[in-house]
């Protein structure tokens, strides 16, 4: 199991955030704001059943024309306000 932890790497993707990824296969797994105390996990990296429910759609203003909008969740054309996710701004 220790070998799996050695494959996790953080990369500073911008001046505001870091992304965690598998340095073996390149899959993006995590995201965190610099100085933040929360980590966002890529839901696609979890085994099913996840028990996860969609909370919102973001960046709908640039969505492809084939996107399926069947579920009834809030939508945002760009980033939602931080208060929506109860994430403090830094």
The first five atom37 places (N, CA, C, CB, O) and aatype in JSON, in Angstrom:
{
  "aatype": [20, 20, 20, 20, 20, 20, 20, 20, 20, 20, 20, 20, 20, 20, 20, 20, 20, 20, 20, 20, 20, 20, 20, 20, 20, 20, 20, 20, 20, 20, 20, 20, 20, 20, 20, 20, 20, 20, 20, 20, 20, 20, 20, 20, 20, 20, 20, 20, 20, 20, 20, 20, 20, 20, 20, 20, 20, 20, 20, 20, 20, 20, 20, 20, 20, 20, 20, 20, 20, 20, 20, 20, 20, 20, 20, 20, 20, 20, 20, 20, 20, 20, 20, 20, 20, 20, 20, 20, 20, 20],
  "atom_mask": [
    [1, 1, 1, 1, 1],
    [1, 1, 1, 1, 1],
    [1, 1, 1, 1, 1],
    [1, 1, 1, 1, 1],
    [1, 1, 1, 1, 1],
    [1, 1, 1, 1, 1],
    [1, 1, 1, 1, 1],
    [1, 1, 1, 1, 1],
    [1, 1, 1, 1, 1],
    [1, 1, 1, 1, 1],
    [1, 1, 1, 1, 1],
    [1, 1, 1, 1, 1],
    [1, 1, 1, 1, 1],
    [1, 1, 1, 1, 1],
    [1, 1, 1, 1, 1],
    [1, 1, 1, 1, 1],
    [1, 1, 1, 1, 1],
    [1, 1, 1, 1, 1],
    [1, 1, 1, 1, 1],
    [1, 1, 1, 1, 1],
    [1, 1, 1, 1, 1],
    [1, 1, 1, 1, 1],
    [1, 1, 1, 1, 1],
    [1, 1, 1, 1, 1],
    [1, 1, 1, 1, 1],
    [1, 1, 1, 1, 1],
    [1, 1, 1, 1, 1],
    [1, 1, 1, 1, 1],
    [1, 1, 1, 1, 1],
    [1, 1, 1, 1, 1],
    [1, 1, 1, 1, 1],
    [1, 1, 1, 1, 1],
    [1, 1, 1, 1, 1],
    [1, 1, 1, 1, 1],
    [1, 1, 1, 1, 1],
    [1, 1, 1, 1, 1],
    [1, 1, 1, 1, 1],
    [1, 1, 1, 1, 1],
    [1, 1, 1, 1, 1],
    [1, 1, 1, 1, 1],
    [1, 1, 1, 1, 1],
    [1, 1, 1, 1, 1],
    [1, 1, 1, 1, 1],
    [1, 1, 1, 1, 1],
    [1, 1, 1, 1, 1],
    [1, 1, 1, 1, 1],
    [1, 1, 1, 1, 1],
    [1, 1, 1, 1, 1],
    [1, 1, 1, 1, 1],
    [1, 1, 1, 1, 1],
    [1, 1, 1, 1, 1],
    [1, 1, 1, 1, 1],
    [1, 1, 1, 1, 1],
    [1, 1, 1, 1, 1],
    [1, 1, 1, 1, 1],
    [1, 1, 1, 1, 1],
    [1, 1, 1, 1, 1],
    [1, 1, 1, 1, 1],
    [1, 1, 1, 1, 1],
    [1, 1, 1, 1, 1],
    [1, 1, 1, 1, 1],
    [1, 1, 1, 1, 1],
    [1, 1, 1, 1, 1],
    [1, 1, 1, 1, 1],
    [1, 1, 1, 1, 1],
    [1, 1, 1, 1, 1],
    [1, 1, 1, 1, 1],
    [1, 1, 1, 1, 1],
    [1, 1, 1, 1, 1],
    [1, 1, 1, 1, 1],
    [1, 1, 1, 1, 1],
    [1, 1, 1, 1, 1],
    [1, 1, 1, 1, 1],
    [1, 1, 1, 1, 1],
    [1, 1, 1, 1, 1],
    [1, 1, 1, 1, 1],
    [1, 1, 1, 1, 1],
    [1, 1, 1, 1, 1],
    [1, 1, 1, 1, 1],
    [1, 1, 1, 1, 1],
    [1, 1, 1, 1, 1],
    [1, 1, 1, 1, 1],
    [1, 1, 1, 1, 1],
    [1, 1, 1, 1, 1],
    [1, 1, 1, 1, 1],
    [1, 1, 1, 1, 1],
    [1, 1, 1, 1, 1],
    [1, 1, 1, 1, 1],
    [1, 1, 1, 1, 1],
    [1, 1, 1, 1, 1]
  ],
  "atom_positions": [
    [[0.82, -1.19, 0.0], [0.0, 0.0, 0.0], [0.86, 1.26, 0.0], [-0.93, 0.0, 1.2], [0.45, 2.28, -0.56]],
    [[2.03, 1.22, 0.6], [2.88, 2.4, 0.66], [3.29, 2.86, -0.73], [4.12, 2.11, 1.49], [3.47, 4.06, -0.95]],
    [[3.44, 1.94, -1.69], [3.82, 2.31, -3.05], [2.76, 3.2, -3.68], [4.04, 1.05, -3.91], [3.1, 4.1, -4.45]],
    [[1.49, 2.97, -3.37], [0.41, 3.79, -3.93], [0.55, 5.23, -3.48], [-0.96, 3.23, -3.53], [0.3, 6.14, -4.27]],
    [[0.94, 5.46, -2.24], [1.1, 6.83, -1.75], [2.29, 7.53, -2.41], [1.26, 6.82, -0.24], [2.28, 8.75, -2.53]],
    [[3.29, 6.78, -2.82], [4.44, 7.37, -3.49], [4.08, 7.87, -4.89], [5.57, 6.38, -3.57], [4.81, 8.68, -5.45]],
    [[2.96, 7.39, -5.45], [2.55, 7.8, -6.79], [1.77, 9.11, -6.78], [1.71, 6.7, -7.43], [1.48, 9.65, -7.85]],
    [[1.43, 9.64, -5.62], [0.66, 10.88, -5.54], [1.6, 12.07, -5.5], [-0.26, 10.88, -4.29], [2.53, 12.12, -4.69]],
    [[1.35, 13.05, -6.38], [2.2, 14.23, -6.5], [1.34, 15.47, -6.6], [3.12, 14.11, -7.72], [0.28, 15.46, -7.24]],
    [[1.78, 16.56, -5.97], [1.1, 17.86, -6.08], [1.85, 18.72, -7.07], [1.01, 18.57, -4.69], [3.08, 18.73, -7.11]],
    [[1.09, 19.45, -7.88], [1.63, 20.35, -8.89], [0.96, 21.71, -8.74], [1.43, 19.79, -10.33], [-0.27, 21.78, -8.72]],
    [[1.74, 22.77, -8.63], [1.17, 24.12, -8.53], [0.73, 24.53, -9.93], [2.21, 25.16, -7.94], [1.55, 24.91, -10.76]],
    [[-0.59, 24.44, -10.17], [-1.12, 24.67, -11.51], [-1.36, 26.15, -11.82], [-2.4, 23.91, -11.68], [-1.53, 26.52, -12.98]],
    [[-1.37, 26.98, -10.8], [-1.51, 28.42, -10.99], [-1.03, 29.1, -9.71], [-3.0, 28.82, -11.32], [-0.6, 28.44, -8.76]],
    [[-1.1, 30.43, -9.7], [-0.72, 31.14, -8.47], [-1.76, 30.97, -7.38], [-0.5, 32.62, -8.76], [-1.52, 31.36, -6.24]],
    [[-2.92, 30.4, -7.72], [-4.02, 30.27, -6.76], [-4.27, 28.85, -6.27], [-5.26, 30.79, -7.38], [-4.93, 28.66, -5.25]],
    [[-3.75, 27.84, -6.98], [-4.16, 26.48, -6.64], [-3.09, 25.45, -6.99], [-5.44, 26.14, -7.36], [-2.13, 25.71, -7.71]],
    [[-3.31, 24.25, -6.43], [-2.48, 23.08, -6.71], [-3.38, 21.94, -7.14], [-1.62, 22.68, -5.48], [-4.55, 21.87, -6.75]],
    [[-2.84, 21.04, -7.95], [-3.57, 19.84, -8.36], [-2.75, 18.63, -7.97], [-3.86, 19.85, -9.9], [-1.53, 18.6, -8.14]],
    [[-3.45, 17.64, -7.43], [-2.8, 16.38, -7.09], [-3.08, 15.38, -8.2], [-3.3, 15.84, -5.72], [-4.18, 15.33, -8.73]],
    [[-2.07, 14.6, -8.55], [-2.24, 13.65, -9.62], [-1.41, 12.4, -9.37], [-1.87, 14.27, -10.96], [-0.53, 12.39, -8.51]],
    [[-1.7, 11.36, -10.13], [-0.93, 10.12, -10.09], [0.27, 10.31, -11.0], [-1.79, 8.88, -10.51], [0.11, 10.52, -12.2]],
    [[1.47, 10.23, -10.44], [2.65, 10.43, -11.29], [3.02, 9.18, -12.07], [3.83, 10.86, -10.44], [4.03, 9.16, -12.78]],
    [[2.22, 8.13, -11.95], [2.42, 6.93, -12.76], [1.6, 7.0, -14.04], [2.04, 5.67, -11.97], [2.12, 6.75, -15.13]],
    [[0.28, 7.34, -13.91], [-0.59, 7.35, -15.09], [-0.99, 8.75, -15.53], [-1.85, 6.55, -14.81], [-1.49, 8.92, -16.64]],
    [[-0.77, 9.77, -14.68], [-1.08, 11.15, -15.04], [-2.49, 11.6, -14.72], [-0.84, 11.33, -16.47], [-2.84, 12.74, -15.02]],
    [[-3.31, 10.74, -14.12], [-4.7, 11.1, -13.79], [-4.75, 12.21, -12.75], [-5.46, 9.88, -13.29], [-4.04, 12.16, -11.74]],
    [[-5.59, 13.21, -13.0], [-5.83, 14.27, -12.02], [-6.75, 13.71, -10.95], [-6.44, 15.54, -12.7], [-7.79, 13.14, -11.26]],
    [[-6.38, 13.86, -9.69], [-7.13, 13.27, -8.59], [-7.67, 14.29, -7.61], [-6.28, 12.29, -7.86], [-8.77, 14.11, -7.07]],
    [[-6.92, 15.37, -7.35], [-7.26, 16.32, -6.3], [-7.09, 17.75, -6.78], [-6.42, 16.07, -5.07], [-6.44, 18.01, -7.79]],
    [[-7.67, 18.69, -6.03], [-7.51, 20.12, -6.27], [-7.59, 20.81, -4.91], [-8.6, 20.68, -7.27], [-8.42, 20.44, -4.08]],
    [[-6.74, 21.8, -4.69], [-6.87, 22.63, -3.48], [-6.34, 24.02, -3.75], [-6.11, 21.99, -2.29], [-5.37, 24.21, -4.49]],
    [[-7.0, 24.99, -3.12], [-6.53, 26.37, -3.2], [-5.3, 26.5, -2.33], [-7.63, 27.39, -2.76], [-5.21, 25.85, -1.28]],
    [[-4.35, 27.33, -2.75], [-3.17, 27.57, -1.93], [-3.59, 28.11, -0.58], [-2.19, 28.54, -2.63], [-4.38, 29.05, -0.5]],
    [[-3.08, 27.52, 0.47], [-3.42, 27.95, 1.82], [-4.78, 27.47, 2.28], [-3.38, 29.42, 1.9], [-5.18, 27.74, 3.42]],
    [[-5.5, 26.75, 1.44], [-6.82, 26.26, 1.8], [-6.74, 25.06, 2.73], [-7.61, 25.9, 0.56], [-5.72, 24.39, 2.81]],
    [[-7.83, 24.82, 3.42], [-7.87, 23.69, 4.34], [-8.79, 22.57, 3.82], [-8.34, 24.15, 5.71], [-9.12, 21.65, 4.56]],
    [[-9.19, 22.65, 2.54], [-10.05, 21.63, 1.94], [-9.44, 21.13, 0.65], [-11.46, 22.18, 1.69], [-8.76, 21.87, -0.06]],
    [[-9.69, 19.87, 0.35], [-9.24, 19.26, -0.9], [-10.47, 18.76, -1.64], [-8.22, 18.1, -0.64], [-11.32, 18.09, -1.06]],
    [[-10.56, 19.09, -2.92], [-11.61, 18.56, -3.77], [-11.08, 17.31, -4.46], [-12.09, 19.62, -4.82], [-9.98, 17.32, -5.01]],
    [[-11.86, 16.24, -4.42], [-11.46, 14.97, -5.0], [-12.22, 14.76, -6.3], [-11.71, 13.79, -4.01], [-13.43, 14.96, -6.35]],
    [[-11.52, 14.36, -7.35], [-12.16, 14.07, -8.64], [-13.07, 12.85, -8.48], [-11.09, 13.82, -9.76], [-12.59, 11.74, -8.23]],
    [[-14.37, 13.06, -8.61], [-15.34, 11.98, -8.39], [-15.09, 10.8, -9.32], [-16.75, 12.5, -8.6], [-15.35, 9.66, -8.94]],
    [[-14.58, 11.05, -10.51], [-14.31, 9.97, -11.45], [-13.19, 9.04, -11.01], [-13.97, 10.53, -12.78], [-13.0, 7.98, -11.6]],
    [[-12.45, 9.42, -9.98], [-11.36, 8.58, -9.49], [-11.81, 7.6, -8.42], [-10.25, 9.45, -8.95], [-11.02, 6.77, -7.96]],
    [[-13.09, 7.68, -8.0], [-13.6, 6.82, -6.93], [-14.26, 5.56, -7.48], [-14.59, 7.6, -6.07], [-14.85, 5.58, -8.56]],
    [[-14.16, 4.48, -6.74], [-14.85, 3.24, -7.12], [-16.34, 3.4, -6.89], [-14.31, 2.03, -6.32], [-16.76, 4.11, -5.97]],
    [[-17.15, 2.75, -7.71], [-18.61, 2.77, -7.56], [-19.03, 1.67, -6.59], [-19.32, 2.6, -8.93], [-18.34, 0.66, -6.5]],
    [[-20.12, 1.81, -5.9], [-21.0, 2.99, -5.88], [-20.39, 4.08, -4.99], [-22.42, 2.61, -5.37], [-19.89, 3.79, -3.9]],
    [[-20.44, 5.3, -5.45], [-19.82, 6.4, -4.71], [-20.74, 7.02, -3.68], [-19.36, 7.47, -5.67], [-20.27, 7.53, -2.66]],
    [[-22.05, 6.98, -3.93], [-22.99, 7.66, -3.04], [-22.99, 9.16, -3.26], [-22.65, 7.35, -1.61], [-23.64, 9.89, -2.5]],
    [[-22.29, 9.63, -4.27], [-22.17, 11.06, -4.56], [-23.38, 11.52, -5.36], [-20.86, 11.38, -5.31], [-23.83, 10.82, -6.27]],
    [[-23.89, 12.7, -5.02], [-24.96, 13.33, -5.8], [-24.44, 14.65, -6.33], [-26.24, 13.54, -4.94], [-23.7, 15.35, -5.64]],
    [[-24.82, 14.99, -7.55], [-24.38, 16.24, -8.16], [-24.96, 17.41, -7.38], [-24.8, 16.31, -9.65], [-26.15, 17.43, -7.07]],
    [[-24.11, 18.39, -7.06], [-24.54, 19.56, -6.31], [-24.81, 20.77, -7.18], [-23.54, 19.9, -5.3], [-25.63, 21.62, -6.82]],
    [[-24.12, 20.86, -8.31], [-24.29, 22.0, -9.22], [-23.56, 21.72, -10.52], [-23.76, 23.32, -8.57], [-22.67, 20.86, -10.59]],
    [[-23.95, 22.46, -11.53], [-23.22, 22.46, -12.8], [-22.53, 23.82, -12.9], [-24.18, 22.21, -14.04], [-23.13, 24.86, -12.64]],
    [[-21.25, 23.79, -13.26], [-20.53, 25.05, -13.4], [-20.01, 25.18, -14.84], [-19.37, 25.14, -12.38], [-19.86, 24.19, -15.55]],
    [[-19.73, 26.4, -15.24], [-19.24, 26.72, -16.57], [-20.2, 26.28, -17.66], [-17.88, 26.08, -16.78], [-19.78, 25.84, -18.73]],
    [[-21.51, 26.39, -17.39], [-22.51, 26.01, -18.38], [-22.51, 26.97, -19.57], [-23.89, 25.97, -17.75], [-23.01, 26.63, -20.64]],
    [[-21.97, 28.16, -19.39], [-21.91, 29.13, -20.47], [-21.02, 28.68, -21.62], [-21.43, 30.45, -19.95], [-21.12, 29.19, -22.73]],
    [[-20.13, 27.72, -21.35], [-19.24, 27.23, -22.41], [-19.44, 25.73, -22.66], [-17.78, 27.5, -22.04], [-18.56, 25.06, -23.19]],
    [[-20.61, 25.21, -22.28], [-20.89, 23.79, -22.46], [-21.08, 23.44, -23.93], [-22.13, 23.39, -21.66], [-21.55, 24.27, -24.72]],
    [[-20.72, 22.23, -24.29], [-20.93, 21.75, -25.66], [-22.42, 21.57, -25.92], [-20.17, 20.41, -25.89], [-23.2, 21.4, -24.98]],
    [[-22.81, 21.6, -27.17], [-24.23, 21.51, -27.51], [-24.83, 20.13, -27.29], [-24.42, 21.91, -28.94], [-26.05, 19.99, -27.39]],
    [[-24.04, 19.12, -26.99], [-24.55, 17.77, -26.76], [-24.72, 17.42, -25.28], [-23.63, 16.76, -27.41], [-25.05, 16.28, -24.94]],
    [[-24.51, 18.39, -24.39], [-24.61, 18.14, -22.96], [-26.04, 17.82, -22.56], [-24.09, 19.35, -22.16], [-26.98, 18.45, -23.04]],
    [[-26.19, 16.84, -21.69], [-27.5, 16.4, -21.2], [-27.81, 17.14, -19.89], [-27.54, 14.84, -20.99], [-27.05, 17.05, -18.93]],
    [[-28.92, 17.86, -19.86], [-29.28, 18.68, -18.7], [-30.44, 18.09, -17.91], [-29.63, 20.08, -19.15], [-31.23, 18.85, -17.36]],
    [[-30.57, 16.79, -17.84], [-31.74, 16.16, -17.23], [-31.88, 16.38, -15.72], [-31.7, 14.71, -17.5], [-33.0, 16.58, -15.25]],
    [[-30.81, 16.34, -14.95], [-30.95, 16.47, -13.5], [-31.29, 17.9, -13.12], [-29.67, 16.01, -12.79], [-30.94, 18.85, -13.82]],
    [[-31.96, 18.03, -12.0], [-32.44, 19.34, -11.54], [-31.52, 19.88, -10.45], [-33.9, 19.23, -11.01], [-31.85, 19.83, -9.27]],
    [[-30.36, 20.4, -10.85], [-29.41, 21.0, -9.92], [-29.12, 22.43, -10.36], [-28.08, 20.16, -9.84], [-29.34, 22.76, -11.53]],
    [[-28.65, 23.27, -9.46], [-28.33, 24.65, -9.84], [-27.27, 24.69, -10.94], [-27.84, 25.43, -8.61], [-26.4, 23.82, -11.01]],
    [[-27.34, 25.68, -11.81], [-26.36, 25.85, -12.86], [-25.73, 27.24, -12.77], [-27.0, 25.63, -14.25], [-26.38, 28.2, -12.37]],
    [[-24.48, 27.32, -13.16], [-23.72, 28.57, -13.13], [-22.95, 28.67, -14.43], [-22.76, 28.64, -11.9], [-22.26, 27.72, -14.81]],
    [[-23.05, 29.79, -15.12], [-22.34, 29.96, -16.39], [-20.84, 30.05, -16.2], [-22.84, 31.2, -17.1], [-20.08, 29.75, -17.12]],
    [[-20.4, 30.45, -15.01], [-18.98, 30.5, -14.67], [-18.83, 29.88, -13.28], [-18.41, 31.97, -14.72], [-19.65, 29.05, -12.89]],
    [[-17.81, 30.29, -12.53], [-17.65, 29.79, -11.16], [-18.83, 30.26, -10.3], [-16.31, 30.28, -10.55], [-19.25, 31.41, -10.41]],
    [[-19.36, 29.38, -9.46], [-20.38, 29.83, -8.51], [-19.71, 30.66, -7.42], [-21.14, 28.63, -7.89], [-18.49, 30.57, -7.23]],
    [[-20.48, 31.48, -6.71], [-19.88, 32.22, -5.6], [-19.37, 31.25, -4.53], [-20.9, 33.21, -4.98], [-19.96, 30.19, -4.33]],
    [[-18.3, 31.6, -3.86], [-17.71, 30.72, -2.85], [-18.72, 30.32, -1.78], [-16.51, 31.4, -2.19], [-18.65, 29.21, -1.25]],
    [[-19.65, 31.22, -1.48], [-20.65, 30.93, -0.44], [-21.5, 29.72, -0.82], [-21.54, 32.15, -0.2], [-22.0, 29.01, 0.06]],
    [[-21.68, 29.48, -2.11], [-22.52, 28.35, -2.54], [-21.98, 27.04, -1.99], [-22.6, 28.28, -4.09], [-22.75, 26.18, -1.57]],
    [[-20.66, 26.89, -2.01], [-20.03, 25.67, -1.51], [-19.5, 25.82, -0.1], [-18.9, 25.27, -2.42], [-18.88, 24.9, 0.44]],
    [[-19.76, 26.97, 0.51], [-19.3, 27.24, 1.86], [-17.78, 27.09, 1.96], [-19.99, 26.3, 2.86], [-17.26, 26.52, 2.92]],
    [[-17.08, 27.61, 0.95], [-15.61, 27.57, 0.91], [-15.11, 28.98, 1.12], [-15.09, 26.97, -0.46], [-15.45, 29.88, 0.35]],
    [[-14.3, 29.2, 2.14], [-13.8, 30.56, 2.39], [-12.85, 31.02, 1.3], [-13.09, 30.62, 3.75], [-12.0, 30.25, 0.84]],
    [[-12.99, 32.26, 0.88], [-12.08, 32.86, -0.09], [-10.79, 33.23, 0.61], [-12.71, 34.11, -0.77], [-10.82, 33.67, 1.75]],
    [[-9.68, 33.04, -0.06], [-8.37, 33.42, 0.5], [-7.82, 34.58, -0.25], [-7.38, 32.25, 0.46], [-6.73, 35.06, 0.05]]
  ]
}
